[in-house]
Amino acid sequence: MPDLSASLQSLRAARLYGIVDLGYVKPENVVTMTRALAEGGVDILQLRAKGATPAEVESLARSMLPVTRELGVPLVINDHPEVAAIVGSEGVHVGQDDDSVAKARAIVGPEIFVGKSTHSLDQAVAAQAEQADYIGFGPLYATGTKPDYVPIGLQDITRVHELVSLPIFCIGGVNEARASEILQAGARRVVVVSAFLLASDVRAEVKRLKALLP
Ligand code: TPS
């Protein structure tokens, strides 16, 4: 059973969020990738398996948890609150549907934190009103990981930090080359997907990006 107050403390301290995305990682490589990301230094890790069945997500999550627990990294399940509840992950992440935070919370109970994707200032403010525990904010840049979304750019990053007091994780096209302009624009926390998962040396890539974060 995860302990919410410990998880929320990790969430507030977190700067670098990694995602094991099955669009890039074969199921048989999920545990190895989980270890590489966590040993490299991600502060939070998400399992994102679009199109997988709940049973498949559950089995992947169960294979990741011993590694994330060993390394002290909270595990967040994308889209499947019922799986988060069954496996006892630290968090769940939901998309932009109405009431998605309340619906997820009703399923996961009081000990699992709930994050929500937002794509505009209005959505970020709404997610805070909906009592999300953190938000993702983006995609900042066009990205092959979420090809149907219009990038929102960097111009609202400072403002979103003025309007929203939750931890805000900037996402979408984040990589080492762009880190300085993203931080310059006011970001404090970032999510990295393809730049880590496609790296030839995942641990080294995570370490390099982490070293750039204040
Ligand atoms: C914490 N989301 C927005 S952009 C993107 C995703 C998956 C692609 C990033 O990939 N915030 C959180 N989790 C999520 N799943 C989302 C937002 C949704 P890349 O780094 O390859 O551009």
Residues whose N, C-alpha, C, O or C-beta is under 5 A from the ligand:
A	BS01	TPS	H93 S117 G136 F137 G138 P139 T143 T145 K146 F169 I171 G172 G173 V174 V191 V192 V193 S194 A195
